[in-house]
Amino acid sequence: MLLLQMLLASEACRQAPIRKVEQIPDSVLVQRDVRFLPGDRAEKADIYRPAAQTPAAKKLPAVVIIHGGGFNSGDKGNAREINIGTNLALNGYLAMSVNYVLAGQKEGKTWPGPVLDCKRAVVWLRENSEKLGIDPRRIGVIGGSAGGTLAALLALTGPGDGFEPADLPPGIDTRVSCAVDLYGIADMLTHHDMRTMGASREADPAIYKKGSPVTYAAKIASPLLILHGTADKTVDPEQSRLLAKALKDAGAEHELVIIPGAPHTFDLQPKQRDLRPLVIGFLDRHLK
């Protein structure tokens, strides 16, 4: 209980009490609506953790969860994100499901705001690692659809790519140790126009190229697990194949898994295949 008291006492985590919620077993604790962005931003995060964690226990690895919704909609508390957060906590992780700026809620261009917000989540975890009981060196990311694109960008981009938040605290960076990309867009130029970009592909192809994970494929990339279903009618499975090919050509560590019959949106337990051994196994190899 000492760790929970520490969390409630901390400035960064005092906004909402830790409580158990429906659909989540007693062995998982959830803290809703935690502030992690600077200023009075409305976007917040939900934190999932093992209920049995104690201050004396080994520090946990952490994973940022990024929701989908075409950069226009979606929420940190959607069913997929609850499923992922719960499964991660049950397997010894602290999971942070985040909201980020959405084009459907603001006028004009919002890019690269979604990337910056998600990188801010990594910064917040590192800044608060002692209070949270996590290892700041062991942070991964997972996301679905638009969240998959953002997860890949967090794994592939660095300080020279123009996506770093301003005024980073000294000694804090935004790198992640690995990423899981669930059916994300890999090459925005071959997808369709996106409201978040504030322009069409024809009018501003450069911003679409800059927002595409394939642009940043390099040998030094963090390891990526890419999952896509053959029945996806929203994001063509070819998008994931394009990313896997770019990573292969660059000599980067990655794995592509195509799931027969799986649709666009699935969590870690779709009816086609239980993905928990695959995803948790990947995260364990790189974060534990």
C-alpha positions in Angstrom: 0.0 0.0 0.0 3.0 2.3 0.5 3.5 2.6 -3.3 -0.2 3.7 -3.8 0.2 6.3 -1.1 3.3 7.6 -2.8 1.4 7.9 -6.1 -1.5 9.7 -4.6 0.8 12.1 -2.9 2.8 13.0 -6.0 2.0 16.1 -7.9 2.0 14.4 -11.2 -0.4 11.6 -10.2 -2.8 13.2 -7.7 -5.5 14.1 -10.2 -7.5 10.9 -9.9 -7.8 8.2 -7.3 -6.6 4.6 -8.2 -9.7 2.4 -8.3 -10.8 -0.9 -9.8 -13.2 -0.6 -12.8 -15.5 -2.9 -14.6 -14.0 -5.5 -17.0 -10.8 -5.4 -15.1 -9.8 -8.1 -12.5 -8.9 -7.2 -9.0 -5.3 -8.1 -9.7 -5.1 -4.9 -11.9 -5.3 -1.3 -10.6 -6.3 1.5 -12.9 -5.8 5.2 -12.4 -7.9 7.3 -14.7 -7.4 10.8 -16.2 -3.8 11.5 -15.2 -2.3 14.7 -16.5 0.9 14.2 -18.5 0.9 17.1 -20.9 2.1 20.6 -20.1 -0.4 23.4 -19.4 -4.1 22.8 -19.1 -4.5 20.3 -21.9 -7.7 18.3 -21.9 -5.9 15.1 -23.1 -5.0 12.8 -20.2 -3.9 9.2 -19.6 -5.1 6.0 -17.9 -2.5 4.0 -16.0 -2.7 0.2 -15.5 -0.5 -1.6 -13.0 -0.3 -4.9 -11.2 -2.2 -4.6 -7.9 0.5 -6.7 -6.1 3.4 -4.4 -6.9 5.3 -3.2 -3.8 8.0 -0.6 -3.4 10.6 -3.4 -2.7 9.7 -5.2 -5.9 11.8 -5.1 -9.0 11.0 -2.0 -11.1 8.5 -2.6 -13.8 8.9 -2.1 -17.5 6.4 0.4 -19.0 4.4 0.5 -22.2 2.6 3.4 -23.8 -0.7 2.5 -25.4 -1.9 4.7 -28.3 -5.5 4.5 -29.5 -6.6 4.7 -33.2 -9.3 6.6 -34.9 -7.8 8.1 -38.1 -6.2 10.9 -36.0 -9.8 12.3 -35.9 -11.4 10.4 -33.0 -10.8 7.6 -30.5 -10.1 7.4 -26.8 -7.7 6.0 -24.3 -10.5 4.1 -22.6 -11.9 2.3 -25.7 -12.4 -1.5 -25.4 -9.2 -2.4 -27.3 -7.1 -0.1 -25.1 -8.7 -1.6 -21.9 -7.9 -5.1 -23.2 -4.3 -4.2 -24.0 -3.7 -2.3 -20.7 -5.3 -5.1 -18.6 -3.2 -7.8 -20.3 0.0 -5.8 -19.9 -0.6 -5.3 -16.2 -1.4 -9.0 -15.7 1.9 -9.8 -17.2 4.0 -7.5 -15.0 3.9 -4.1 -16.9 2.9 -0.6 -16.1 0.8 0.5 -19.1 -0.1 4.1 -19.9 -3.0 4.6 -22.3 -2.9 8.1 -23.7 -5.1 10.6 -25.5 -3.6 13.0 -27.9 -4.7 16.0 -30.0 -7.4 15.0 -32.5 -8.2 16.7 -35.8 -11.9 16.1 -35.2 -11.8 18.4 -32.2 -9.8 21.3 -33.6 -9.8 23.5 -36.6 -7.0 23.3 -39.2 -3.8 21.3 -39.1 -3.0 19.3 -36.0 0.1 17.4 -37.3 2.7 16.7 -35.8 0.8 17.2 -32.6 -0.2 13.5 -32.2 3.5 12.4 -32.4 4.6 15.1 -30.0 1.9 14.2 -27.5 2.8 10.5 -27.5 6.5 11.4 -27.1 5.5 13.6 -24.2 4.0 10.4 -22.6 7.5 8.8 -22.7 9.0 11.9 -21.2 6.4 11.9 -18.4 7.1 8.2 -17.6 10.8 8.9 -17.3 10.3 12.0 -15.2 8.1 10.1 -12.8 9.8 6.7 -12.9 10.7 6.7 -9.3 7.2 7.5 -8.1 5.7 5.0 -10.5 8.1 2.2 -9.7 9.3 1.7 -13.3 12.6 1.4 -15.0 13.1 4.5 -17.2 15.4 2.5 -19.5 12.7 -0.1 -20.3 9.8 1.7 -22.1 8.0 0.3 -25.1 4.9 1.4 -27.1 1.9 -0.3 -28.7 -0.9 1.2 -30.9 -3.6 0.2 -33.3 -4.5 1.8 -36.6 -3.5 5.5 -36.3 -2.0 4.5 -33.0 0.0 1.9 -34.9 1.4 4.6 -37.1 2.3 6.7 -34.1 3.9 3.7 -32.3 6.1 3.0 -35.3 7.1 6.7 -35.5 8.1 6.6 -31.8 10.3 3.6 -32.6 11.8 5.0 -35.8 12.3 8.7 -35.2 15.0 10.6 -33.3 16.1 14.1 -32.5 17.0 14.9 -36.0 13.6 14.1 -37.5 11.7 17.1 -36.2 9.3 15.3 -33.8 10.9 16.0 -30.5 8.8 18.0 -28.0 10.2 21.5 -27.1 11.9 22.1 -23.8 12.8 18.5 -22.9 14.1 18.2 -19.3 17.9 17.7 -19.1 18.9 14.1 -19.4 15.5 13.0 -20.6 14.9 11.6 -24.1 11.9 10.1 -26.0 13.4 6.9 -27.3 11.6 3.6 -26.8 13.1 0.1 -26.6 10.6 -1.5 -28.9 7.2 -1.0 -30.5 4.1 -3.0 -31.6 2.3 -1.7 -34.6 -1.2 -3.1 -35.0 -2.4 -2.4 -38.6 -1.1 1.1 -38.9 -0.5 3.2 -41.9 3.1 2.9 -43.0 3.2 5.2 -46.1 0.7 8.0 -46.0 1.3 8.9 -49.6 -0.2 5.6 -50.7 -3.2 5.8 -48.3 -5.6 8.8 -48.5 -5.8 12.4 -47.5 -5.7 13.0 -43.8 -7.5 15.9 -42.0 -4.7 16.1 -39.4 -2.2 17.1 -42.1 -4.2 20.2 -43.0 -3.7 19.7 -46.7 -4.2 17.0 -49.4 -1.5 14.7 -50.6 -1.4 16.5 -53.9 -1.1 19.9 -52.3 1.6 19.0 -49.7 3.2 15.6 -50.4 6.2 16.5 -48.2 4.1 16.5 -45.0 2.7 13.1 -45.8 6.1 11.7 -46.5 7.4 13.2 -43.3 4.5 11.6 -41.4 5.2 8.1 -42.9 7.1 5.5 -40.8 8.7 4.0 -44.0 10.6 7.3 -44.4 12.6 6.6 -41.2 13.4 2.9 -41.6 17.0 2.4 -40.5 19.3 -0.2 -39.0 19.4 1.7 -35.7 15.6 1.5 -35.3 14.1 0.0 -32.2 12.7 -3.5 -32.8 9.2 -3.6 -34.3 6.5 -6.2 -34.2 3.9 -5.5 -37.0 0.5 -7.2 -37.0 -2.2 -7.0 -39.7 -5.3 -8.9 -40.7 -6.1 -10.1 -44.2 -9.7 -8.9 -43.9 -8.8 -5.3 -43.1 -10.9 -3.0 -45.2 -9.7 0.2 -43.7 -5.9 0.0 -43.9 -4.7 -2.3 -46.6 -2.4 -5.1 -45.3 0.0 -3.9 -48.0 0.8 -1.0 -45.7 2.4 -3.3 -43.1 4.2 -5.2 -45.9 5.7 -1.9 -47.1 7.0 -1.2 -43.6 8.4 -4.7 -43.1 10.2 -4.4 -46.5 11.7 -1.0 -45.7 12.9 -2.4 -42.3 14.3 -5.5 -44.0 16.1 -3.5 -46.6 17.6 -1.3 -43.8 18.7 -4.3 -41.8 16.5 -3.3 -38.9 15.1 -5.9 -36.4 11.4 -6.5 -37.0 8.7 -9.2 -37.4 5.7 -9.1 -39.6 2.7 -11.3 -38.7 -0.3 -11.5 -41.1 -3.4 -12.9 -39.4 -5.8 -14.7 -41.8 -9.4 -13.4 -41.5 -8.7 -10.7 -39.0 -10.5 -7.3 -39.6 -9.2 -3.8 -39.2 -9.8 -3.4 -35.4 -8.7 -6.1 -33.0 -7.1 -6.3 -29.6 -4.8 -9.0 -28.2 -7.6 -11.6 -28.2 -9.3 -11.6 -31.6 -11.3 -14.7 -32.4 -8.9 -15.6 -35.2 -5.9 -16.1 -32.9 -4.9 -15.4 -29.3 -2.1 -12.8 -29.8 -1.1 -12.5 -26.1 1.8 -15.0 -26.3 3.2 -13.3 -29.4 2.9 -9.7 -28.2 3.8 -10.3 -24.6 6.7 -12.6 -25.7 8.0 -9.8 -27.9 7.8 -7.2 -25.2 9.4 -9.5 -22.6 12.4 -10.1 -24.9 13.0 -6.4 -25.2 11.8 -5.0 -21.9 12.5 -7.7 -19.3 
